[in-house]
Amino acid sequence: MVQNSRSLFFVGCDSYKESPSISPIRLDDLDETNDTPDEGLALGDSVGLTSQARERSSRAFKIEDSGVENGLHLDDLDMIALNTKFDVQMEMGSPMAVPPETLPPLKPLTATDLAYSSLAHLPSYFFEQTRFRIERKCLLEMCKLRRNYLIISKQDALACSRLHPKQHGKHLNPVKEKASGVPHLLDLGEENISGPPWDIAHISELCNGQVSVPTFKDFKQNFEWCIRIIRDRNLSIFSEKRLQYLLNKFPVFQYLHSKEETRQNKKVPHKDFYNCRKIDLNLLLSGCFSQWQLTEFIWDKLRKEPHKVIYQTSKGKHTTLSQLFKVDFVETNQFSNGLKIIDDSFLEWYKVIYLAKYHLINNEPETYIDARDKQFRHYLIAKTFLEFDNYINGEYLAELLRKFLIKPQETSKYQLCQLSVDFQFYLHYGNSDVDNWWMVFANWLSHYNLFSNNIRWNIRISRIYPELYHTGKIQNFQDYLNLIFSPLFNAQKYPHKSLGPILSRFLSHIASFDLCVQNSDNSMWKQFTTVDCSPQDWTSSGDNPTISQYMYYVYANLAKLNHIRQALHQNTFTLRSSCSSTSINRTSQFSNTLSFTEHTEIILNNFLLASGGFLNGENLRNAPPSLVYLFYLTQIPMVVAPLNSIVDSKAATIQDQAPMGLVLEPPKPYKKNPFMKFFEMGFKISLSSESILYNHSYTREPIIEEYSVAASIYCLHSADLCELLRNSVIISGFASTLKTKWLGISLTPHHHLVENIGFVDNWYDCKSNTSLDHNVPSIRRQYRSSTLAREWKLVIA
């Protein structure tokens, strides 16, 4: 395992003052140099209480002075936080805690106690006396293991030397082939920026597979070691208590300091929810516009070009728009614009059947759909308006995307998104290297000029190995991986070199790769003989590999790709994953010695291998408490879509046609979504619209609607909304230079507040108070930072 020399810092805050404590907590040293038991950490309560009293008096004096300087009126006096005995009780860990009447004798500080000096005011009963069979420090070891995996694969923010892609003309012109001899397509050409010269020999070694990543055997051993830790009963009880404490602590903080937060919000009159950057981190291309927008667009096309040919059968028969929708314009010469063309029956079929069976494998529809069937009409509607590779070359989808997403976002300026697109496997193009999904999609974006500074792309990878195996397209799991990654490594074989700069431009706009574990995945449980075989040897009669095999081999190929791109001074990619709701009760097939569910498997894989975050964060609530607590300690990004998760697909009417093994969940009310609990506990969480097509959205700004509904139901105020918006920016895949401009943060160390994301990226404030950039009150950020620091001290103690 490659060791990382960088250290991780957390800043401890003794109180919610304007500036944090300047003495950081260095996690790399605490677990190695100090062996003090739990009861030895109480260093004298008298010192703590005395310092608390001095602190209260000094803070009161500062508030008096600040009131004179800022000109506070009598009406604003109720916004000043009062320091009471209740504050001391909460710092002890319980609102019912009573300070001891007789103070213990003072214990002098020693050199080894200096790291825990901020815990000196806490009584001994603050620390639990439970003797863990597995020590709490193992949580720190798991976090270090995660950091090593991410840094080896170049998923950290410092690995991305290319910060922001440049925008050029409307289209890319063909360029001459360079004589560099580098066997890949990652040459930016005219987009290349100034930087260190390329090491051609080193790049060639990387392309030949000489990238040092942990082997699959090492990964499996680490995975099973982590499983044993999170299954420890005492550790689970400890984690569950800490999570409950965090959940109950936030309302008390708001009760005591909400008026102070409001006062700090008023000091930033030019920044509010509407003019703060907000990023939709997981908006699907298959549903990035609403139902009424799609209906309006279809009626407009029927009015302007009813006789446009949109499909041609294998026998040469053409189908026009008017024939598809059976609208006769010659006789009536008018139509009702209120007719609902995209009805609920089409949406049901599109979500349950088309996206699960026909969308991912691009093939001719006549091979599996009868042209006389009603489904064939639904298929033509989806193929014509919601696909980029069709008879009309994706013209309608490009117009929809530009009209309802790109143009409104560029006009708004403060709305951005990461658009997720499914990687499709082509069967009708044979073995041509040029006619693969990467080339076709990049060429479509370039042809219609769909690149935008407000959009980054996520590539969704689905687990459809069995379907491809039974079509004869692939023979083993390695062939499946080659279909995805080989076009990015073997570009010298392409006969059309003019497509190289187009694909390079598309790659410069990609933020992450998403491994999607969905309800429709083919899953037939059986006990595999072994999962340690190489991808070339995995055939298994077409049975799906385990989730861990998918996750590891995508991670390994992504690590190789990131090493090459970093050597060429280009942007690197992160890995994300999602979890299906049906995997909660399925037993994992990954281990023959340990028993755990697929739900735990995918979440632990995300913890170890994914830097981009966890999608469908609602499913994290059913994970083991120790694993949930680790997600809080490491501040792993999470994305939730509350409105999308409560939509009832009403697919029971077509359950017989749905893929085998698909289990449909009943709709859940909005308040059942755990989003608010995760936010109150302090997770790095953000909202997403996901699929607007099913949200029944009636506005032109769906992400605004998402936040508005949350604010209305949970009674969120300005500080809460601005904190959610700040989270969406800091965990996004946009350039670090843009984050510096929007949030006032930087990867360069400063002597201000530091915030760690994912246990790998340290973001430093460029100035003492960055509230003018994002309008999150400093008192709120001090609360989050001090709470996280105290949890780490308990773990390391």
Phi, psi and omega in degrees: 000132181281129181273147179256133183273349182281149181253158181247132184241141168234139182263126178271139181237119181282337179205168183272070178264179182292329181235142181283171175294144186269001179260110182281165176258121181260108186288334184291338185257336189293320184280353182255330188255351186233127177241025183294128178290175186298314185288349180272007184267350177279109189260019179119109183285334181295322179298316182295315182293321179295316179295327177296317180297314177300321182295320180295318180293319180293321180294322177297319178296320179295323180293322177299313180296317181294329178295323179290318183291319183274354178070048179290142176263173178297331180290341183264359183294333181284353178272353181275124181293132179267133179269115184237177177295336180295328177298318180295321180296320180292326177291337174284347176110354182205139178290348180260003182291140180244124178298141180297140180289319179262117182283138178292160179296151183289132177254126182293148179283144176243175182296322181287343181272352185295327180295336181252021186299331181287351177262007187294332184277356183271136178288167185293329182284359174293329183265138181288144182262007180295132177269114184277134172296322172247123186293153178295337179296343177297333175297321177293322178296323176296320179294321177294323177297319177299315182298321179296316179299319184286321181288325177298323182271007177060038177266358179281160184293330181290342181283344183269098181281331178273116192272318187210127181289140178277151178256134181242209184295184184295320180227159176269131178273151177299141180241158180284150180291133179275151182265039181281335180078012180277120188276061174201173187256021189265018177281121182285345180063239183288345179274356184296142180253166180290141181182186179299152180294153180286140172264094186299320181296318180294319180296321178296322177296319179296319180294332179275007174095009182273066177241125185276102174233155177302142178288165179296326178295318177296319179298318180295320177297316177296321180297312181292328175296319178293324178299317180296327180290311185287346178272354179296128187294313181296322178292325177293320178295317177300314181295320180295322178293320180294321178295320178293324176296317178297322180293324181275342183283325185295315177300325177294319177299315180295324179296324183274332191233010182296323180289326175293323176297319178297321179295321178290327176296324180292340179286349180242078186289337186267000180234121174220194184299324188281332179247030167255143180297136178227129187239125173275110192276350184209059177270124185276136177296330181287352179207044185270010174220157189278173182294319182286330176293320178292319178296317179298320180294319181295318178297323178296320178290324177295328179286321187271320185220067182293335184261017178288132179281125183243353180202148177226127180284173179293339179269002177092007180278134182261151176234129180258172180297315181297324177290325180295317182260001176056051178247123181259109182268345183287319184278312186273324182060014177202162180207163180276120181286348180271001180292132184270095182287310179275090184266181183292328180295320177294318180297321177299312181294320183295320184281317189274323187253307187295308183293336182269331187246320190253338188284321189280331178251109185278107182216170180291133185291334184292347180282341182221000178231131177286130182296340179272353182279154177294331180296332181295323177294317177298321180297317181294323177297313180295318182291325184282318189256342186239012177233150180265342181246094182212194184294328181260016175060035175069027183295316184290319178296323178296318178294319177298315182295318181288322186283318189254354180231302187293309183297313177299322181290319179291329176288319182291324179075324185263359179250128179224169181204158167251112187269124183262129180234140181282135172284124183254144180258120185270132178251333187269005178258005180069220183250020180292131180286333182284319184275061173245173186298319182302313183291317183294316182290317179297321179293324177296316178298318182289321184296320181261008176055056183260008174284135182218146176292342181268002185230132165242157187248143171245136180260116181269125179251124183256155182268075183242035177302316181300318181297318179291324180295318183285342174279348181085003180290326181232157180247340179205180184290331178295325176297323176298315179293325180294326179298331183272313192257337183300320178300340180272347181251331189248053186283342182291343180278352183288131177285333182259092183288342181292342178280348181301306178298329179294313178294323178297321178294320178296318179297328179289346178258003181272135180258320187204165171249131183246122172268118187258119172258109189244165179296331184275002180296140178289117183219113174237111189288132171205158179275108179288145178297315177202150175244008182274359181287159179288161179301330178295331183266357182271106171243307173052032178056030178088005177290145182292133172298165180290164180298321181294324177294316176302311187294317184292314186287331170293319177298317182295317178292323178293324177297317178297317180295320180293323177297318179294315182292325177292323177296334178264010178062044179240170182290148177255170185244154174251167181245136176229169178207158176235163186230133179278154179286339182277353181276000184293322184257004179273135176281134181289148178259008189281329185236140177266351183251331181247148180248121176205169184268163175296331178299312177295325181297312183290325180289320177292323174299320177297320179297320185277322194245344189252126177263337184288336178126185183243120177275161183053052184298348178300328183285353179290340184294337181266006180280163175303141184303323180297323180288322176295318179297324176296322177298327176286314183298322182270354179055049177289132180298145178225143180237130178231153178227081186300317182294321181289333184280347181258001183285131177270117182286346179053039185274005180296333181290338180236032182296328181294332182268352182288158178300149182295137179089000181282121180249122184264130179269147176290154180295148181243145177294159185298322184288347176282348179290132184280012184305313185293325179294318178297321180294317180295324180289338176108020176288155175278086188242150180215154180268151178217151177277332181060275182234102182290336183300334182250001181274355185054043181284136181243016178241166178270001179231081186295326180291327173295320178296323179298313179290326181293319178296316178298319179295325181287318185282318183263004179056049179283141176255188189298320181296321179295313182296317181293329176292321177296319178295319179296321177300318182296329180280316187288335180260006182279173179265016178283166187296148179294332176294324177291322178295325176296321180288322186275324187243349182073033180241162183206157174279350178280130182300136174228168179268044178232190183298135179246142182230125181260136180240121175071014181065021182222329184247122175260120178250122183256139172291135181280348178213170187294327180225110181260016182297334179294340182269330184227350176063027168271120184303143180296330180293327177291317180292325177293324178295314180298316183293314182292322178296316178295319180297322180290324177296322179293324179294325177293322180291318184281338186301000000 
